[in-house]
Amino acid sequence: MNKTTTGTVISAAKQWWLKINTKPIRMHALDGAVFPYIIKVKYTVNGREYTKGKWIGAGKPVPSAGSAVTVLYCESKPSKARVL
């Protein structure tokens, strides 16, 4: 990964099927529960658009849809990328 570009978050979806409990004792089913997110990022390299997904762990800050993020990509194969 040797090139950098700016991407735009096009969606942020909460993964309801994977609940992480943060409290040892709960009063109801979602008491103290946090959920991970999957975001989709759209970025452009040499006039061509690419889409990349990223898993955001439970409890970590999640960028909102429409916000800008940094994308590292391989110069020889721009579809191979990493979202920061």
N, C-alpha and C positions, 0 to 999 in steps of 0.2 A: 504494500500500500504506500504509494509515493506521491500521489496528487491529492489535493483538497478542493472541495467545492461546497457550496451551500445548498442544502435541500430544504424542502417544505414538508411539514407533517400534514398528510392528507386525511388521516384517521387515527383515532386512539380508542381501542376497544378493551373494555374491562373483561377479564376472563372469569366469569361467574362460576364456572365449573371447578375452579381451583381456589378453595378458601384457605387462608392462612390464619390460624387462631393466635392472637397475641396475649390473651389472658388465660390463666390456668383454670379459672372457674368462670363459667358464663351463666348469665341470667336468662338469655334467649339465644336462638340459633346464630344471629349475626352480631352478638355482643363481642366487640374486640376483634372482629374479622377484618382482614385487609385482603385485597385481591391484586394479582399482577395484571399488567396491561401488555397489549401488543400494539405497536404503532407502525404505520406505513408511511414511508418517506419517499417523495418524488424528487429526483435530482436530474440535472441535464449536463451531459458531457458531449462536446462537439456537435451541438444541435440535436442530439438524440436523447429522449427522455427514458429514464430507468426508474424502477420502483424497488424499494428494499424494505423488508420488515425487520423489526427489532423487538425483542422481548424485554420488558421493563419489570424488574423484580417488585414484589409486594413491599409497599412502604416507601419506595423510591419516588422522587418527584417525576411527574409525567408531563411532557410538553403538550400544550393544547394544539388542536387542529389549526393549521394556518401559521404556526410559529416556525422560525428558521432554526435548523440544526446543521452541524458540520458533518460532512460525509467524506471519508477517506476512500479512495478507489485506486485500483491498479491501472497504470497508464496503458498497458497492452491489452487489458480486458476490463473495460469500465463497468461491466455488470457485476464484477467481483468487488464488493464494497463493504465498508463497515461504518455504521452510524455511531457518532460520539454523543 
